[in-house]
Amino acid sequence: MPQGKDQPVSRKQDSPVRSDAQRNRERILAVALVELTHCADAALSAIARKAGVGQGTFYRNFPNRESLVLEIYRHEMQQVADSAAHLLASREPDRALREWMDRLAEFSMAKAGLADALRQATGAPGGPKKPGHTPVTAAADLLLRANEEAGTIRPGVTGDDFLLTIAGLWLLDPHEDWQPRATRLLDFVMDGLRVGAPGRRG
């Protein structure tokens, strides 16, 4: 019986540790995104210092530059993908789709800023492979199907169709004032999706 009483205490003690570890990891990723966007060769020691973690903590999370760069990419992509469901839960489908497109634009700029670091991380023979767009494609499909059911966009558009249509985002320069141009492009795409929409069904 004493062991049974001890178990809840152990879980309570472990929880702050896990929470601290998660915060450390997220802080490293946030700092690394900024630093590697500015300079693909940014020193890992400088990233650890600016994130406020020790070398041991840093390397336990990311044993090398390649693992760090790929995790930044995966993390940013998953954040964008996860936001689709959150937006649909709080907004009308067409508004959710348009706001999600803005988040996708921000992700594309982060990816463009990391281009050199990604090439270094994935370019070596036998090295790690850059992850595909599967979570983002699935998120696009979720939003498109919700809009199709609401009658706010033309039927039959797939997530792959959508990503091909907005591929111009990846041609924008992240170091320039890209947002006005991205907004015009995405408004144009949204207008195109609405052409042929049967209208909202009640």
C-alpha positions in Angstrom: 0.0 0.0 0.0 2.8 2.6 0.7 3.9 2.2 -2.9 0.5 3.1 -4.1 0.4 6.2 -2.0 3.9 7.2 -3.3 2.9 7.0 -7.0 0.8 10.2 -7.3 3.6 12.2 -5.5 6.1 10.9 -8.0 4.0 12.0 -10.9 3.6 15.5 -9.4 7.3 15.7 -9.0 8.0 14.6 -12.6 5.5 17.1 -14.2 7.5 20.3 -13.6 10.6 18.6 -14.8 8.9 17.6 -18.1 7.5 21.1 -18.4 10.9 22.7 -17.9 12.4 20.4 -20.5 9.7 21.3 -23.0 10.1 25.0 -22.3 13.9 24.7 -22.8 13.4 22.9 -26.1 10.9 25.4 -27.4 13.1 28.3 -26.4 16.1 26.7 -28.3 13.9 26.3 -31.4 12.6 29.9 -31.2 16.1 31.3 -30.9 17.6 29.0 -33.5 14.9 29.9 -36.0 16.0 33.6 -35.7 19.7 33.0 -35.7 19.9 30.5 -38.5 17.6 32.6 -40.6 20.1 35.4 -40.3 23.1 33.2 -40.7 23.1 29.5 -41.7 26.5 29.1 -40.0 25.4 30.6 -36.7 27.4 28.9 -33.8 25.4 26.4 -31.8 27.1 27.7 -28.7 25.7 31.2 -29.4 22.2 29.8 -29.9 22.4 27.9 -26.6 23.6 31.0 -24.8 20.8 33.2 -26.2 18.3 30.6 -25.4 19.5 30.6 -21.8 20.4 26.9 -21.6 23.7 25.1 -20.9 25.7 23.2 -23.5 24.6 19.9 -21.9 20.9 20.7 -22.2 21.3 21.9 -25.7 23.1 18.8 -26.9 20.7 16.5 -25.1 17.9 18.0 -27.2 19.9 18.5 -30.5 23.1 16.4 -30.8 24.2 18.2 -34.0 23.3 21.0 -36.4 21.4 18.8 -38.8 19.0 17.6 -36.1 18.4 21.1 -34.9 17.7 22.5 -38.4 15.4 19.7 -39.3 13.5 20.0 -36.0 13.0 23.7 -36.6 11.5 22.9 -40.0 9.3 20.1 -38.6 8.2 22.2 -35.6 7.2 25.2 -37.7 5.4 23.0 -40.2 3.5 21.2 -37.5 2.5 24.5 -35.8 1.0 25.7 -39.1 -0.8 22.4 -39.6 -2.2 22.3 -36.1 -3.5 25.9 -36.4 -6.0 24.8 -39.1 -8.3 22.9 -36.7 -8.0 25.7 -34.1 -9.1 28.3 -36.7 -12.0 26.1 -37.9 -13.2 25.8 -34.3 -13.5 29.6 -33.8 -14.2 31.0 -37.2 -16.4 30.6 -40.3 -14.8 28.2 -42.8 -13.9 30.8 -45.3 -12.4 33.2 -42.7 -10.5 30.2 -41.2 -9.0 29.3 -44.6 -7.9 32.9 -45.4 -6.3 33.4 -42.0 -4.6 30.0 -42.3 -3.2 31.1 -45.6 -1.5 34.1 -43.8 0.1 31.7 -41.3 1.3 29.5 -44.2 2.9 32.6 -45.8 4.8 33.2 -42.5 6.0 29.6 -42.6 7.1 29.9 -46.2 9.2 32.9 -45.2 10.7 31.1 -42.3 11.5 28.2 -44.7 13.0 30.6 -47.2 15.2 32.2 -44.6 16.4 28.8 -43.5 17.1 27.7 -47.1 20.9 27.7 -46.7 20.8 25.9 -43.4 18.4 23.3 -44.8 20.6 22.7 -47.8 23.6 22.2 -45.5 21.6 19.8 -43.3 20.1 17.7 -46.1 22.6 18.0 -48.9 25.3 15.6 -47.7 25.2 12.1 -49.2 23.5 9.7 -46.7 22.4 12.7 -44.6 19.0 13.3 -43.2 16.2 14.0 -45.6 14.1 17.2 -45.5 10.6 16.3 -44.4 7.7 16.6 -46.9 4.6 18.7 -46.7 2.3 16.0 -45.5 1.0 17.8 -42.3 0.4 21.0 -44.2 -1.3 19.2 -47.1 -3.6 17.4 -44.6 -4.4 20.7 -42.9 -5.2 22.3 -46.3 -7.5 19.4 -47.1 -9.3 19.8 -43.8 -9.9 23.5 -44.5 -10.9 23.0 -48.1 -13.4 20.2 -47.2 -15.0 22.4 -44.5 -15.4 25.2 -47.1 -16.7 22.9 -49.7 -19.3 21.6 -47.3 -20.3 25.2 -46.4 -20.5 26.1 -50.1 -17.9 28.9 -49.8 -15.4 27.6 -52.4 -15.7 25.7 -55.7 -15.8 21.9 -55.3 -13.1 19.5 -56.0 -10.0 21.4 -55.0 -7.4 19.2 -53.2 -4.7 20.1 -50.7 -2.1 19.4 -53.4 -3.9 21.6 -55.9 -3.9 24.4 -53.3 -0.2 24.2 -52.4 0.7 24.2 -56.1 -1.5 27.3 -56.6 0.3 29.3 -53.8 3.8 28.1 -54.7 4.6 31.7 -55.6 5.0 32.3 -51.9 8.3 30.4 -51.9 9.6 32.8 -54.5 9.3 35.9 -52.2 12.4 37.3 -50.6 12.1 37.0 -46.8 14.6 39.8 -46.3 12.3 42.3 -48.1 8.9 43.7 -47.3 7.1 40.5 -48.4 3.8 40.8 -46.5 1.9 43.2 -48.8 2.8 41.1 -51.9 1.9 37.9 -50.1 -1.5 39.4 -49.1 -2.2 40.3 -52.7 -1.3 36.9 -53.9 -3.4 35.1 -51.3 -6.4 37.4 -51.8 -6.1 36.5 -55.5 -6.0 32.8 -54.7 -9.0 33.1 -52.3 -11.0 35.0 -55.0 -10.2 32.1 -57.4 -11.4 29.5 -54.9 -14.7 31.3 -54.5 -15.4 31.3 -58.3 -18.0 28.6 -58.9 -18.9 28.2 -55.2 -22.5 27.1 -54.9 -23.1 29.5 -52.0 -23.4 28.8 -48.3 -25.9 26.0 -47.5 -28.0 26.5 -44.5 
